[in-house]
Amino acid sequence: MTGTTCPDFTLPGTAGAEFQLSASRKPLVIYFYPKDNTPGCTNESMDFRHLHAEFSAAGAEIVGISRDSLKSHHNFKEKLALPFELLSDSEETVCNMFGVIKMKNMYGKQVRGIERSTFVIDAQGNVAREWRGVKVPGHASEVLGFVKTL
């Protein structure tokens, strides 16, 4: 996907309105995560929260996307005091667009779920960089380092 125009999408968000990609006029960090209130997703979201002011200073916006409901997202966002939007992709439309739905091993069983992935969309709507199969420690800092080069 890197170097291609990002397809437009609209998803319901925690701000109470639909989020539309094409309405964003600045670099956008989209991080896909498996599930609200799980250890890895909590740590990843807190890492992006801790660096939010630096992302903003670099002119970038952050959104998190998972298949959880808006109600679950509202609770997760409030619990962690996240300063950015969480978007609900319960129909997996955007997850499929970005190819992040994978078969994963969970306690010895194959389960279908979101592969932790992050994409940076530049101000012109192009996929500037992607990370797949993300390991949480240090990831948000690495994304911030890239965003500062845009």
RODO-2510 file (C-alpha; in nm, 4 decimals, decimal comma):
residues 150
     n   res          X          Y          Z
     1     m     0,0000     0,0000     0,0000
     2     t     0,2884     0,2391     0,0641
     3     g     0,3030     0,5025    -0,2094
     4     t    -0,0593     0,4518    -0,3168
     5     t    -0,3568     0,6796    -0,2677
     6     c    -0,5490     0,5743     0,0394
     7     p    -0,9091     0,4815    -0,0429
     8     d    -1,1590     0,7152     0,1231
     9     f    -1,3694     0,5788     0,4080
    10     t    -1,6234     0,6908     0,6636
    11     l    -1,6643     0,5314     1,0083
    12     p    -1,8543     0,6236     1,3245
    13     g    -1,6285     0,7731     1,5898
    14     t    -1,6238     0,8520     1,9588
    15     a    -1,6663     1,2256     1,8920
    16     g    -2,0305     1,1532     1,8088
    17     a    -1,9891     1,2147     1,4363
    18     e    -1,8793     1,0207     1,1335
    19     f    -1,5067     1,0377     1,0615
    20     q    -1,4294     1,0744     0,6914
    21     l    -1,0723     1,0286     0,5716
    22     s    -1,1048     1,2764     0,2831
    23     a    -1,2065     1,5502     0,5304
    24     s    -0,8655     1,5237     0,6978
    25     r    -0,6256     1,7849     0,5610
    26     k    -0,3194     1,6879     0,7609
    27     p    -0,1083     1,3764     0,8097
    28     l    -0,3069     1,1003     0,9767
    29     v    -0,1808     0,8099     1,1875
    30     i    -0,4239     0,5183     1,1752
    31     y    -0,3515     0,2378     1,4167
    32     f    -0,5536    -0,0813     1,3912
    33     y    -0,5728    -0,2792     1,7123
    34     p    -0,7432    -0,6081     1,8040
    35     k    -0,9641    -0,5258     2,1045
    36     d    -1,0484    -0,2602     2,3622
    37     n    -0,9338    -0,3252     2,7202
    38     t    -0,6758    -0,5925     2,6404
    39     p    -0,3182    -0,5525     2,7699
    40     g    -0,1373    -0,4926     2,4384
    41     c    -0,4064    -0,2599     2,3040
    42     t    -0,4172    -0,0666     2,6300
    43     n    -0,0386    -0,0192     2,6267
    44     e    -0,0365     0,0827     2,2595
    45     s    -0,3166     0,3351     2,3112
    46     m    -0,1419     0,4804     2,6180
    47     d     0,1836     0,5135     2,4196
    48     f     0,0025     0,7142     2,1495
    49     r    -0,1690     0,9176     2,4259
    50     h     0,1661     1,0001     2,5909
    51     l     0,3041     1,1257     2,2583
    52     h    -0,0162     1,2971     2,1404
    53     a     0,1132     1,6514     2,1999
    54     e     0,4243     1,5744     1,9929
    55     f     0,2150     1,4266     1,7101
    56     s    -0,0020     1,7411     1,7182
    57     a     0,3066     1,9641     1,7156
    58     a     0,4224     1,7734     1,4052
    59     g     0,0845     1,8521     1,2444
    60     a    -0,0536     1,4971     1,2617
    61     e    -0,3818     1,3541     1,3820
    62     i    -0,4212     1,0050     1,5365
    63     v    -0,7156     0,7643     1,5127
    64     g    -0,7465     0,4108     1,6456
    65     i    -0,9644     0,1526     1,4682
    66     s    -1,0950    -0,1826     1,5874
    67     r    -1,4069    -0,3932     1,5387
    68     d    -1,5404    -0,3030     1,8846
    69     s    -1,8689    -0,1157     1,9255
    70     l    -1,8846     0,2602     1,9806
    71     k    -2,0057     0,1935     2,3366
    72     s    -1,6945    -0,0168     2,4040
    73     h    -1,4773     0,2537     2,2427
    74     h    -1,6370     0,5287     2,4549
    75     n    -1,5620     0,3335     2,7736
    76     f    -1,2042     0,2529     2,6633
    77     k    -1,1360     0,6132     2,5591
    78     e    -1,2755     0,7512     2,8858
    79     k    -1,0916     0,4966     3,1027
    80     l    -0,7558     0,5819     2,9410
    81     a    -0,8297     0,9546     2,8865
    82     l    -0,7391     0,9226     2,5180
    83     p    -0,7199     1,2637     2,3453
    84     f    -0,7954     1,1216     1,9990
    85     e    -1,0794     0,9440     1,8225
    86     l    -1,1494     0,5743     1,8228
    87     l    -1,3419     0,4515     1,5189
    88     s    -1,5710     0,1488     1,5095
    89     d    -1,5348    -0,0838     1,2107
    90     s    -1,7822    -0,3520     1,3205
    91     e    -1,8472    -0,4488     0,9562
    92     e    -1,4706    -0,4835     0,8905
    93     t    -1,4988    -0,2609     0,5810
    94     v    -1,1903    -0,0501     0,6503
    95     c    -1,0035    -0,3449     0,8068
    96     n    -1,0489    -0,5309     0,4775
    97     m    -0,9464    -0,2229     0,2750
    98     f    -0,6155    -0,2174     0,4619
    99     g    -0,5795    -0,5978     0,4704
   100     v    -0,5404    -0,6221     0,8478
   101     i    -0,7784    -0,9159     0,9135
   102     k    -0,5656    -1,2283     0,9628
   103     m    -0,5842    -1,5773     1,1097
   104     k    -0,3980    -1,5721     1,4410
   105     n    -0,3145    -1,8298     1,7076
   106     m    -0,4858    -1,7671     2,0381
   107     y    -0,4320    -2,0231     2,3136
   108     g    -0,3587    -2,2916     2,0540
   109     k    -0,6664    -2,2146     1,8416
   110     q    -0,6883    -2,0378     1,5062
   111     v    -0,8963    -1,7208     1,5359
   112     r    -0,9739    -1,4472     1,2861
   113     g    -0,8780    -1,1027     1,4080
   114     i    -0,6993    -0,7750     1,3475
   115     e    -0,3245    -0,7888     1,2995
   116     r    -0,1869    -0,4908     1,4922
   117     s    -0,0916    -0,2472     1,2130
   118     t    -0,0255     0,1240     1,1711
   119     f    -0,0479     0,3423     0,8612
   120     v     0,0575     0,7030     0,8089
   121     i    -0,1490     0,8870     0,5483
   122     d     0,0114     1,2106     0,4262
   123     a    -0,1760     1,5392     0,3777
   124     q    -0,2335     1,4513     0,0089
   125     g    -0,4117     1,1264     0,1024
   126     n    -0,1290     0,8883     0,0112
   127     v    -0,0078     0,5993     0,2257
   128     a     0,3337     0,7287     0,3291
   129     r     0,4343     0,4331     0,5497
   130     e     0,2913     0,1144     0,6960
   131     w     0,3856    -0,1163     0,9804
   132     r     0,2308    -0,4642     1,0041
   133     g     0,2560    -0,7222     1,2805
   134     v     0,3446    -0,4420     1,5203
   135     k     0,5177    -0,5089     1,8516
   136     v     0,3969    -0,2440     2,0984
   137     p     0,7144    -0,1400     2,2884
   138     g     0,8694     0,1626     2,1163
   139     h     0,6244     0,1554     1,8234
   140     a     0,4495     0,4908     1,8870
   141     s     0,7912     0,6609     1,9146
   142     e     0,9004     0,5072     1,5842
   143     v     0,5806     0,6325     1,4154
   144     l     0,6360     0,9797     1,5621
   145     g     0,9924     0,9815     1,4270
   146     f     0,8575     0,9064     1,0794
   147     v     0,5786     1,1671     1,1034
   148     k     0,8389     1,4334     1,1854
   149     t     1,0046     1,3652     0,8472
   150     l     0,6889     1,4525     0,6495
***
